[in-house]
Amino acid sequence: MKRLIPGLAALALLLSCSGATSPSAQNENPAQIAKMEWFAQAKLGIFIHWGIYAVDGVSESWSFHNGYVPYEKYMAQAERFTASGYNPQAWADLIVRSGAKYTVITSKHHDGVALWDTKADDKSLAKMSPAARDVLTPFVNAVRERGIKLGLYYSLIDWSHPDYPNIYRNGPPRYDITEEPGRWQKFLDFNDIQLQELSQAYSPDLWWFDGDWEQSAESWKAKELTDRLRAWNPSVIINSRIQGYGDYGTPEIGVPVTKPRERWWELCYTINDSWGFQHKDVNFKSPQMVLRNLVDCISNGGNLLLDIGPREDGSIPEEEVRVLEELGRWISKHQEAVYETKAGIPGEHVAAYTSLGLGSDVLYIYLPYKPIGAVEVKGLVDNIKNIRVVGSDIAPSWKIYNKLSWTDVPGLLEITVPEEALDSAITVLAIETNGPVTLYRGAGQVVTMND
């Protein structure tokens, strides 16, 4: 006879990872879930910051807003923006090689300079620069030809527009919008004209807004604006930076330590320390570091939107190309553990990143290190069907220790990966289970009688 101390058996809590959702998640609109499906499975997007700021290599818009560069000197960069080496087909090919499923490009940053030939004002590369042409349309065409989802970044604020109230961080506003509502409405109408131009010309799959913090949702008329965007394209996805009326969250730079509260989210992230091209910024992240960031996002159920900053001539720094191509190599080898996954299991179970297959019967373990000895997994309740190394024909060996008849606490799973099966960057293990992955989440048990 084997008897557990009363009450301790209750600690043998089981957590099923079958995709059960909270009551609020269960009440979500099925149409919304279907609309977000491609985004949820994309995992990697490529962000592109390109504009006149690449000429002198200064911070995009912020350099004059914060008083580091006079406004006139900043805008004079347009006179030297050539796009002389711009090859949108090569850009799109690089995005495909990276394994990314979508891209977001800055159609207009806070400086107000448009990449397309806008009819709303004269601030565009077509009118202001030696490039003398619309540089957005050929990129959009190249992206569409390759089946890449298109996202357009659009700055709600325009520090160059005469009817926008603010320009400098420490400077007084041009006017108070509560005192001159007609002037403010003129600016909102200007934004509407540009957004309608972009919607009708390109029908983007995704809107990536920025700058909403300077005004309230009521001032932006955010609900009315997003309603119009969705009327123009019912399937369009909108990011969170429109005062609460978007579809997904956008944490920036810092990889989340815990899973963000939003059901859908992406981390927007730089390859070095800058968004746009800056000559002096050579602090490039290694491909290994970026890959770790990617699997970190995947393990928390999100996407990585990785930024590149082309030079003013349209060429992409070699260091950025190297990172994207290594991403592509790794993703191509490990596709099953990238695109069709969801958030993994709690970190206490294994010293690695994890995710689950969409059917919850595959647990993926990402090893961004060379294991010393076996990889230990604890609390895995399920009967294991198979364990393999993703992208390799070499099988790992595995064994379960201390699975005892008198306790509900599962044994320790130890997986030994042959060195020749290790990936040069991040090795991925797939644990296939009989049914949805189930975890023991208790504090252990004590036996008082054991025959």
N, C-alpha and C positions, 0 to 999 in steps of 0.2 A: 504494500500500500504506500502511496506517495501522496503527501498532503502539503499544500501551500499555506503559509501564514495567512490568516483571514485578511482580506482587504488588499493584499499585495497583488493578487491575481488581477485586480482591477487596473493595475498599472500596465498590464500587457495590452496597451492601446494599439489598435491597428489603424493605419492610414492607407486608404486605397487611393492610388494615383490614376484612377480610371477617367479622370476629367470631370469629376463632380464639381459643381459650381455653387457659389453662394446664392441665396434667394434673389439678390439683386441681379446677379449675372443671368440667372435662369429666366428672369423677366425681360431680358434684352430683346429688342426687335430682331426676329430672324432675318429680316431683310438687311439690317445693319451688320449682322454677323456674316452674311453672305457677301456683302459689299467689301468687308475688310479681309476676306479670305486670302486674296493675293498678297496683301500687305503682310499678313501674319506669317505667310510661308516664304516671303522674299528673303528675310534675314539680313541681307546686305544691300545697301544702296550707296551710290557715289554722289557726293555733294560737290558742286563746282562753284567756286567764288572767282569770278572773272570780271574785271572792270578797269577803269582808268587808274585805280590805285596801284595796279601792277607796274606802272611805268616807273615811279620812284620807289616802289616797294614799301609803301606806307600802309598803315592800318586802314581798312576800308571804311570810309565815312567817319569813323570814330577819331581819326587823327586830327580833323579840323573841329569836330564837335567838342573834343576834350582840350583843344587849344594847343596841340603840339605842332600843327601846321596851319598857316593862315589859309582861310577858305579860298581866296583867289589863287594861291599857289597850288592848292590841292586840285581845283577845277582846271587849272592850266595844263594838268597832265593829259587832258583829252587831246591837246594839240600834238602829242607825241605817241598816241595810241594807234598802232598800225595794223595789228592782226595779220602781219605779213607772212607768218608761217602757220596760220590757222588752218587745220585740217579736221573738220568735224567728223569725217568718216573714220579717221584714225582715233579720235576721241571715243567714238562709239565702239570701235573694235576693241579698244583697251578696256572699256567698261564690260563688254562681253567676256573678255579674257579674265577679268577679275572675279567672275562668278556672280556679280551683282545683278539683281533683277529689276532695279529701278534707279533712276538718277534724278537729282534735283539741281537746277541751275539758277543762278541769281539773275532773273530777268531785269530786276532793278533793286539796287541797294538803297540805303538811307540817303545817299548823295543825290538821288533822283535821276541818275544817268541810265537810260534804258538801253538794253541790248538789241531790242527790235525797233523798227522805224515807227515809233508811236506818232499818232496824229494829234495827241492831246497837248503837246508842247514841243519845244525845240531841243530838249535835253535828251539826245540819243547819240549813240556812236555813229549812226548814219549821217547825222547833221553836224556833229561837233568835232569829229576826229578824222585823221587821214585814212582810217579804215573805210570811211564813207559808204558804209553798207550795213544792212541788217545782218547781224551775226548769229541771231537766235534761230531763225527759220532753218538754215541748213543743218544746224545741230539737231533740231527737232525732227527733221526729215530722216537724218541718219539714225537716230534713236528708234523712230517708228519702223524703219526698214528692218531693224534687227530684233524687233519684238520686245524692246526694253520699255518698261513703264516710265512715263514722263511726269516729273514733278517740276513745278515752277515756283521758285522763291519770289515773293513779292513783298517789298517793304511798305507797310501801311503808312509809316511816317516818311516824309520827304523834306529834309532839312534845307533843300534848295528852293522849294516852291514858295512863292510870295504869300500864299494864303495859308501856309502851315504855320502854326503859332510859335513853334520853337525852332532853334537852330543850334545854339551853344549850350553846353552843360551848365556853365556858370553865368550865362548871360540872361538878361530879362527876356521874357516872351515878346513876340511882336504885338500880340494882342490877347485879350481874354475871350475865349470862345463863348462864354456865357453872356458877354456884353456885345459881341458881334456875331450872332448866330448865322447871319446871312453870309458872312465871309467864310465861316467854318463850313457851311453847306457847299460853298463854291469848291472848297478843297475836297469834300466828300464826293462831289460830282466828278471832279477830276479823277479821283481814284476809280470811280465807277466806269468812266470812259476807258481807262487803261485796262481794267480788269475785263471789261467786255471785249476789248480788242484782243486780249490774250485768249479769252475763252473761245471766241469765235474763230480765231486763226488756228489755235492749237488743240483745243479741247483737252487740257491736261488731265491726267489720271489723278493728280494730287496737287493741292495747293499748300505751299509752305510759307505761311505768313510770319512776319517779324515786326517788332516795333509796337505791339499793342499796349505795352506798359505805359506809354505816355498819355493815354486817354482812357476813359471808362468805356465799358461795353455800350452804355447808353449813348455816349458821345460818338463812338464809332458807328453806331446803329448796326452792331455786330449781327444781331439776329436777322435783320432785313438783308444785310449783305450776304450772309451765308445762305439764306433762302434763295437769293438770286443766283448765286453760284451753283446751287443744287438744281435750280430750275433749268439753267443752261446745260447742266450735265448731271443727271440724277445719280450717276455712279461715282462721282468725284469724291475723293477723300480729302479732308481738311485737317491740318495739324492744330495743335492746342493753342497756338499763339494768336487767338482772336477772342480773348476774354471769355473763355469757357464754352464757345460754340463749335469747337472742333471735334474731331473723331479720335485723336490719339495724343499721347504725351510726348514731349520732346526735351528730356533732360540734356544738358549740354556739357561737354568736355569730361566731367567726372563720371566714371563708370559707377552706376548705382551699387551700393553695398547690399541693400536689400531690394527685393522685387518692388518696382514702382506700383502705386495703387491703381493706375490705369490698366485696363484689360489689354490695350494695345499701346505700344510705345517704341520709340527709337532713341538711341543715343547719338546725337550729332557730335562729331569728333574730328580733330585735326591730325594730320600725319606729322607735322612739326608743331610749333606753338602758334601758328598763324592760320587765318582762314584764306586770305588772298596771298599772292606771291610777295615775299619779302626777301630781298637779296641777302640780308644779314642773318636771316633765321636758318641756321643749318642744324638745328636741334631735331633732326628727324628721328622718329620712332623706328625701331627695327621691325622687319616683317614679323618676327616672332612675337613682339609685344602687341602689335596690331591683331594678330591671330588670337592671342590670349584675350584681348578685349572683345573680339568677335564671339568666341565661345562663352565668355562671361555673359554677354548679352543674350545669347541663345539659351544659356542655362536659366536665365531669369525670364524667359519668354518674350524677349524683345528683339529689335533689329539694331544694326550698326549702320549709321549713315556717315560714311567716311569721306572727309573733305580733301579735295586737291585744289591747288591754286596755280593755274597756268600763268606763264609770263605774258607780258603785253603783246608779244608777237604770236601768241597762241601755242607755243611749245610748252610741254609739261616737264617739269624737272625730273631728271633721271632717277633721283631717289624715290620719288612718288611712283614712277612707273614700276620700279623694282618691288615696292610693297604690293602694288595691285597685282602684279604677275605672280608673286608668291601666294597671295590670297587665292588666285585662280587655280594654281597648282594644287593647293591643299583642298580647296572646295571640290574640285573635279574628282579627286580621289575619295572624298568623304561625303558625297552629295546626300546620301540617305540620312546622315547625321546632321544635316544642315537645314534643308528646306522644309521637310515634312516632320517637324518636331515641335514640341511645346516645352514649357518650363520643366526643369528637372526636379530632383528630390532634395530635401533639406541637406545642408552641407555636412551635418554631423555623421552622415552615413559613409562617406568616402572622401579621402583627401584629394579631391579633383572636382572639376566642373562636370555637370551632368545635364542630360535632357531626356525626355521621353518621346518615343514615336507617337504619332497621332492616335494609334490604337491602344496606347498605354501598355502594350505587352513587350516592348523593347526598351531597355534602359541603356542609354549611351553614356559612356564615361570618357571624358577628355583628359588626357595626361600631357600637360605641357612641360614634362620633365622625363628624364630617364629613370625608371623605377629602380630603387635599390632593394632587391628582393621582390616579394610579391605585393600586388595591389590588394588591399584589404577592404572588403565591403561588409558592413554590419547592418543588422536589422532587416535584411531582405527575406521576407516570409515565403515567397513563392517557390514552387518547384521549378527548377531551372531546366529549360529545354535545350539550350545551346549557348555557348559563349564563343565569340569570334573577334578577330581584329579586323575592323572595317578597312577595306581596300587592300587586304592581304590574303593570300591563300595559306598562310602559315597559322596553324591553330595554337592558341594558348593552352596551357594546362591549368586545371583548377581543382580545388578541394574544399570541403566544408568541415570545419572543426567545431567540436562541442555542441553538436545538435543532440540534445538529451531528451529522453522520453518524458521526463517529469516536468518540463518547463515549456511555456509558450514562447520563451525568448529564442529566436532563431540562432543557428550557429554562425560562426564567422566564415565568410567566403574569402578564400585567398586565390588570386589569379596571378599566374606567372607568365609573363609575356616574353617570348624568345627575342633576343636582341635584334636578330635579323628581321623581325616583324615591326620594329619600332619605326615610326615616321621621323623624318629629319626635324620636324617642328612640333607637332602635336599628334600623339597616337590616340586612336579612338577604339574603345572596346564596346561591343554590343552584347548585352545580356538578354537573351530571348527567354521569356517566361510563359508558363501555361496560364494564360489569363492575365488580367491587368496587374501590373506591379503593385504589390502590397507591402507596406513597411510596418515593422514593430516600432512603436514610439514610446515605449514605457521606460521605467527606471530600473528594470531588472527584477528578479524574483529570488526568494530564499527558500530552500527546502528544509523542512523540519523532521521529516521521516523518509527514509529511502531504503527499501528492501533490496 
